[in-house]
Amino acid sequence: MIRKLAVAAAALMLASAALAREMTSAYVVTAVANKPGWLQTDWHTDLTLYNPHNHTLTVKLAFLPTGQDNSGGVPTAPPIDLQPWETLNLWDVLGPHGFNARGQTGALLVYADFDANACPSTKGDTSCDFGVFARNFTLNPLGGGGEFGQDFAGFPANLGLEYGFIAYLPQLTDDQEFITSIGVASWTGARVTAQVDLQDTAGNVVNNYQLVIPPYGHVQGRIPVGLQGGTAAVYIVDGPNDAAVYPYATVRSAITGDPTTIEAQISTVGLSAQAASLRPISRRGAPAAISLPNFSLERLKQRPE
């Protein structure tokens, strides 16, 4: 009997974990690049889309350049038709055959075209859900062959940081060996201000500061104080009622430039019951599109030598 209960409990935990990150129809890839970086690194981003259905799914990609107001429009790729069960790899998606954004960083919005797909608005419908994965990498700056980088999943747009929630970013270190930066992408058509509280391992707030994210914008910067294994708590302090942003952190080696991305854990834990709010079930509007006449899906499918 005890064994059966243990098996049932394990199955329940696995089911709960799976439900926490099911596929969805809209994602934010919080950090993308095509730019030289620290210690002679040169960063690029590969994007992978996966269609789990037996029908074609039309998907859109929009690039949010760093540090600017994008309310007037964002570079948007032509609609992409994902074939049934297709894994589509877009190599160096910010490169000359993609968004042609050399020297830039930012974020990507990746979402199903609800009109083209006739996506139902019924709660629980999964017919427009798909998978999004990204890889940020650099050629080996120390010479020789190979490259290093990191793979990470797209962040579900419906799980972003909203009013009444806190985003926690743990394991942050900034010293002579490591450099920590915190970034935020925004799927909001107005300016949003987020507060960052940096805590040491004992829970003391050693520094706090604010990040102002422009409309449909992206910001990233090094934390302003040294830290040893601490945590950042990020929360919205100003913006429209429907504001949604997507915080993350990167910790990179000050010796090699090799980074790790830390995904936010977003929760009402740490807030009073009066401050907590329920997440609205609503579709986020897409920013105005700026067309990319030279975007070539066929060229992006060809991995560079």
N, C-alpha and C positions, 0 to 999 in steps of 0.2 A: 504493500500500500504506500509506504514511504517513497519507494522508487517511482511509482506511478505519479505521485504528487510532484516529485522532483522533475520528472520528464514533462509533466503538464506545465509546471512553472517555467521551465526552460523554453518550451514551445511558445508560451505566452510572451516571454521577454523577447524572443526572436520576432514574433509577429508584431509586437509594439515597436521594435526598432525598425522593422521594414516599413510600417505605416508612417513613421516619422519622416522618411525621405522617399516617398513614392515619386514616380515620374509626374511631371506636370506639363502645362502647355506654354509656360513663359519662364525665362531664366534671366539672371544677370551674371555675366562673367566679369568678376569685379576688377580684374587687372589684366590688361593686354598691352603689348609693346612691340615696337619696331625701332629700337633706339640703342645707341651705345650707352654703357653704364659704368658702374664702379669697377676699377681695376682692369680696364681694357676688355670688359665683357661687352657683348653685343646681343641684346635680347630680342627674341622673336616669339610669336604665338601661333601655335597650331590649334585648330578648332575641329572637334568631331561631333557630328550629329548622328543620332541613331533613331530609326523609325521602327517601333515594335509592332506595327500593325500590318494587316494584309491589304491596306489601301494606301494610295499616295497621300502624302501630307505636305502642304505648302507652308514653308517657314520663312520668316524674315529676320534679317540681321541689321542692327543699327549700332554705329560706333559713337561713343560719347567721349570726345577729346578731353584731356585733363585741363583743369584750370580755366575754363571759359564758360560763358553763358551760352547754352545750346538751345534756348527757347525758340530761336528763329529757324531751327531745323538741324538735323544731324545726318551725316553721310549714311545712306541706307542702300544695301545691296538689292539687286533685283530679286524678286521672289524665287526661292529655291524649292523645287519639287523633290521631296525625299520619296524614293520608290519603296514599295513594300519590303520590309526587313533590311533596308539599306543601312550600311555604315558609311557615312560620307566624311572623309578626312579633307579638311581645307588647310593645306600646308602654308604657313607664314601668311595668315589671313590679313594682316595689316601691310603686307608687302606690295610690290608693284602690280601684281595681278589681282589684288584684292582691294582693300581700302586705300592703298597707295599713301600710307601715312608714315613715311620714313621720318625718324626723329621724334615720333610722338608716342605717348602713352595714353591710357584711358580705360574704358570699360565697354562691354558689349551687351546690348539687349538682344536676346534670341527668343523668338516667340512664334507660335503658330498663327497663321493668317486666318483669323476667325471668319472673315467674310468669304475668302476663297474656299475654305474647308467646310463652310456651313456648320461650324462647331456649335453643338447644343449648349445652352446655358444652364442645363439641368445639373444640380449639385450631384457630384459623384460620377458624372460622365467622364470617361477617359479616352474618348475617340480621337482627341487632338493632343494627347500627351505624348511626349517623346523624350529622348535623352540628350544631354549636352555635357561635353567634357572639353577641357582645355589643357594645353601644355605650354608653359613658358620655359624657354631654353636659351642657352648661349653656346656658341662654339667654345672649346676649351681655351680660356685666355692664357693658360700657362704653357701653351704650345703643345705640339703633338696632335694626334687624332682625337676624335670623340667630342662629346659635349656634355653639359650637365644642365639640370633644370628641375622642374617639378610638374606633376600632373594634378589636376583638381577638377572636381565636378562643378558644373554651373549651379548657382545658388537659386533655388526656387523663388520666383518673384513674390509669391503669396506669403512667404515666410520672412519678409524684410522687417527692418526696424521701424516701428510706428510709435505714435504717442502711447504711453502706458507700458512700454517695454524697455528693457535694458539689454544691450549687446555686450557679452563678456568675451574678452580676448586674453587668454592665459599664456603663461610661459614666455613672457617678454623679457628680453635681456638687451641692455644697451651699455656697452663698456668698451674696453680696448680690443676685444675679440669679436664682438657682435654689434650690429647696427639694427635697430628696430624702427620701422616706419608704420604708421597707421594711415589707412586710406578709406575713403567712403565713395561709393557710387550712388547716384540718385535716379530713381524713376519717378520724378516729381517735376511738374512744369513750373515750379516756383522755387525761390531760394529757400534752403533749409539750413538751420544752424544746429549742430550737434555738440554736446558737451562731452569731453573726454576726461575721466577721472583716473589717474594712474595710481595704483595701489602697490605697496611693497608686499612681501610675503606674509607680513603680520596683519595686513589689512589696512594699514595707514595710508591715507591719501597723501602722496608726496608731491603731487603736482596736478593741476587741472587747467584745461585750456579749451578753446572752442574751434571747431572747424566749420567754415561757411561753405556750403556746397551749392554751386550755381544751379539754375534750372537744367534738368537733364544733364547734370554735370558729374565730374569726378575730381577728387582731390587726393593727394597722398603726400605725406611729409614725415621726416624723422621726429621722434618724440623729443621734447625739449629738456629731458633730464635723464640721468643714468638710472638704470633699473637692473635688478638681479632676480630673474625668475618671477616677476610680478604680473599683475593683471590690469587690463584697462576695462573700465566700464563706460560704455558709450550710450548716450540717450539724446533724444530730440528735445531742444528747448525753444525752438522757434520755427515756424513754417505753417503751411496750410493744414487744415484738419485731416486731409487725406495723405499727408506726407509719408513717403516710404523710402528709406535709404538702406544701404548695404555695406556695413563696416567690415573691415578685415585688417590683418596685420601681416607684415613680412619681417622676418628676422634673417639677416644675411651675415655671412662671415666677412669680417673686416680684412681677412687674410686672402681669401680666394674669391669672394663675391658670391659664393653659392648661397641661395636663399631657401627659406621655408615659408610657405603661406599658412597663416592661421585663420581658420574660418570662425566666424562669430557664433557663439551660442546665445540665442535670443530668448528671453524669458521675462515673465512678470515677477519672478522671485527677486526679492530685494526691494520691491515696491509695496506701499501700503495697499490694502484692498480697495481703498477709494481711488487710487491712482491707476490701478489696472483696468484695462479696457479689452473688450472682445475684438477679435480681428474681423473686419467687415469682409463679406464674400463678394468681391467685385472685381471686374476686369479693369486693369490699368490701361489708360489711353496711350496710344503710341505717339511719340513726338513727330513733328513735321519732318518729312523726308527730303533729303538732298540726294539727287540721283548720282550714280557712279557709272558713267557710260563705259569705262574701261574695265569694270569688274568682270573677270573671266572665270566662271566656275570650272571650265575644263582645264585651264592652266593651274588653278589652285589645287586640283586633284592630283597634279603631278608633283611628287615630292622632289625638292631641289637636291641635286647631287652634292 
